[in-house]
């Protein structure tokens, strides 16, 4: 998992701890040992669950479809502009979803 996802997890976990009636947040719980595991077993279990939930989330973007055939009376290639716009939009969506740390089904 990437550093951005770990930071999101730690922020969410910290906020959840601070919302409890008796705050039980100790910054030392985010200490890691040599194998990049959390020293605190509760935090390590939460980190495992966070990663598993993110790994299970996969977005399936619809395909754009085949390139359209030119109409018989076409005088230029403007008929295909919408097709190219759809391809650009799909690519932009793909990049935005992956930037958020979510997988896109290919």
C-alpha positions as CSV (number, residue, x, y, z in Angstrom):
1,X,0.0,0.0,0.0
2,X,1.2,3.5,-0.6
3,X,2.2,6.2,1.8
4,X,-0.9,8.3,1.0
5,X,-3.2,5.4,2.0
6,X,-1.2,4.9,5.3
7,X,-1.5,8.6,6.1
8,X,-5.3,8.4,5.4
9,X,-5.6,5.4,7.7
10,X,-3.6,7.0,10.5
11,X,-5.7,10.2,10.3
12,X,-9.0,8.3,10.4
13,X,-7.8,6.1,13.3
14,X,-6.5,9.1,15.3
15,X,-9.8,10.9,14.8
16,X,-11.8,7.8,15.8
17,X,-9.7,7.5,19.0
18,X,-10.2,11.1,19.9
19,X,-14.0,10.9,19.5
20,X,-14.2,8.2,22.3
21,X,-15.6,9.4,25.7
22,X,-12.2,8.8,27.2
23,X,-9.6,9.6,24.6
24,X,-7.1,6.8,24.4
25,X,-4.9,8.1,21.6
26,X,-1.2,7.8,22.2
27,X,1.1,8.9,19.3
28,X,3.4,6.0,20.1
29,X,0.9,3.5,18.7
30,X,2.0,4.5,15.2
31,X,5.5,3.4,15.9
32,X,6.6,0.7,13.5
33,X,9.2,-2.0,13.9
34,X,11.8,-3.1,11.4
35,X,9.3,-4.9,9.2
36,X,7.0,-1.9,8.7
37,X,4.4,-3.3,11.1
38,X,2.8,-1.4,13.9
39,X,4.1,-2.3,17.4
40,X,0.6,-2.0,18.8
41,X,-1.4,-5.2,17.7
42,X,-4.7,-3.3,17.7
43,X,-3.4,-0.8,15.3
44,X,-1.8,-3.5,13.2
45,X,-5.1,-5.3,12.9
46,X,-6.9,-2.1,12.0
47,X,-4.2,-1.4,9.3
48,X,-4.7,-4.9,7.9
49,X,-8.5,-4.3,7.7
50,X,-8.0,-0.9,6.1
51,X,-5.7,-2.4,3.4
52,X,-8.1,-5.3,2.8
53,X,-11.1,-3.0,2.4
54,X,-9.2,-0.8,-0.1
55,X,-7.8,-3.8,-2.0
56,X,-11.3,-5.2,-2.4
57,X,-12.6,-1.9,-3.9
58,X,-12.3,-2.0,-7.7
59,X,-14.0,0.3,-10.1
60,X,-15.2,-1.0,-13.5
61,X,-15.3,1.8,-16.0
62,X,-17.6,1.3,-19.0
63,X,-15.8,1.0,-22.3
64,X,-16.1,3.7,-24.9
65,X,-17.1,1.4,-27.7
66,X,-15.9,1.1,-31.3
67,X,-15.0,4.1,-33.4
68,X,-18.1,5.2,-35.4
69,X,-18.3,4.8,-39.2
70,X,-18.3,8.1,-41.1
71,X,-21.7,9.1,-42.4
72,X,-22.0,9.1,-46.2
73,X,-22.4,12.9,-46.3
74,X,-19.5,13.7,-44.0
75,X,-17.4,16.6,-45.2
76,X,-14.9,16.4,-42.3
77,X,-14.1,14.3,-39.3
78,X,-16.2,16.2,-36.8
79,X,-18.5,13.2,-36.5
80,X,-15.8,11.5,-34.4
81,X,-15.2,14.4,-32.0
82,X,-17.7,12.9,-29.4
83,X,-15.9,9.6,-29.6
84,X,-12.5,11.2,-28.9
85,X,-14.0,13.2,-26.1
86,X,-15.4,10.1,-24.5
87,X,-11.9,8.5,-24.7
88,X,-10.3,11.5,-23.0
89,X,-13.0,11.5,-20.3
90,X,-12.5,7.8,-19.5
91,X,-8.8,8.3,-19.3
92,X,-9.2,11.3,-17.0
93,X,-11.6,9.2,-14.8
94,X,-9.1,6.4,-14.7
95,X,-6.3,8.7,-13.5
96,X,-8.5,10.4,-10.9
97,X,-9.6,7.0,-9.5
98,X,-6.1,5.6,-9.3
99,X,-4.8,8.9,-7.7
100,X,-7.3,8.3,-4.9
101,X,-5.7,4.9,-4.3
102,X,-8.5,2.8,-5.8
103,X,-8.0,0.2,-8.4
104,X,-9.6,0.4,-11.8
105,X,-10.6,-2.9,-13.5
106,X,-8.8,-3.1,-16.9
